[in-house]
């Protein structure tokens, strides 16, 4: 399946996001230290690495929440270095957060409608000067939001406060809400964390469907190796702020450097399943990069 | 109605007096306009503004400068004073709204004190501790004259014919002016908050980063929210001038802002109508307690009024934390 997807895109798919030698430090700690990689357009790319590797920091840098020290960050061929988060989101790169940010004291439908772009009623001057334009857009967006909620099986909750949703439903809402923003690229920070396998599968199905139907590119941070191996076209592995390996999942799973990074070089006990299991399953191959 | 059996004689006769209620509603209306500004900041945008008294002070002082010192008509003076206050709001907001909420609160209280203490010392502009009346005497031009003419003509042409000509009703025109303004403001603000613009504000209140990640320029919206609060602060400064006729720095103590917060809590967060309810409840209690006939000095009774308000707030927290018109779900889910 991964190979099919790759073939469909053609091998030289142009990157939608390019990261070149990006640095970000906090005091004396280099959370991101010279990371470079590219995300091909229309791909599902996984960003993995042990805790503290700098994945979430890199997400924050890419989406403008942190200002990078230096490096190149190009989205759709244009630099977004140092741009503010709302400008980056408007350009079509929308993210979710590791700890879900459902707007708890707002109804689910308001959460959704908030994200829709091109609402003239969001600016005071146009709201006052063209109230009808605002109302018309509201109707449009309301229908769109209900449609999307139905696809995510949240439509019965539309009028409920988002704070009453379960953890898994919040994850779904956050993805649905991100899609309301009409993104070309979605960054998901641990979308599977803390949700039950059934909801998780549905979230993954949505991801694939959106990629096939609308060509949305996904970059996601994930710790569940089964998900990473089965659902991504490309895997980027980070450790200590830098990208150590990148490539298709079947290459990554046997890469010695990845296994070392996860084991912290020390050996002994296994942190979690994933790559080491895979390594145990078949005879170890030479790293091919 | 005298509770004769009690050792303390408490008379509730004042509750049937017209001028008591007119007085309560005037001051409640002034604080209502004042607190609407806090409501849009605290209840809808999630920014903690402790400097609302500063906007009120600036609005009042600037009105005096424009109308008395410079001799402009009242409405022109109000308009210009509002613009000055908005400029001050931008001045404090631009550098400090990027701060975390608690530091922003500190910055705003400092701003309000700067305005008040400047008012105390810039005697040439504000009359210092003697109050604005000293400027008015010096200029032989009185701010209130502009309003008295209007008020008189309402009394003669509207109130007299319907039998409300007695002197106890002489403040009815002011009451009407303030409450009509307040109600119009509540309606307009409710519509704004229900609009897509208001939805962005509420989203920022819930989670600023989530709003930014969805393409909303949170900073610009917070600045707009503060600008609206400063406009309402300036308007309440204008009304307090109409009510008191002369003001000095003492009128704009930081306590005023916290009375506004008490109104917010009483009326309920995230409800503009709640501000009206809260303001009336609070000022009925504060003014009503003046009539308590306790064997205490006047200063002690004045202090007791706030003890009583504190007690009401504590009971409210225990039994109705969302206030009169606040939404309990929003409060529980908010954090």
Interface residues (C-beta under 8 A of the other chain):
Chain A: X63 X65 X84 X85 X86 X89 X90 X94 X95 X96 X97 X101 X103 X104 X105 X106 X110 X113 X114 X115 X117 X119 X121 X122 X123 X124 X127 X134 X137 X138 X161 X162 X163 X164 X177 X178 X181
Chain B: X192 X195 X196 X197 X199 X200 X202 X203 X205 X206 X207 X209 X210 X211 X212 X213 X214 X215 X216 X217 X218 X224 X329 X330 X331 X332 X333 X334
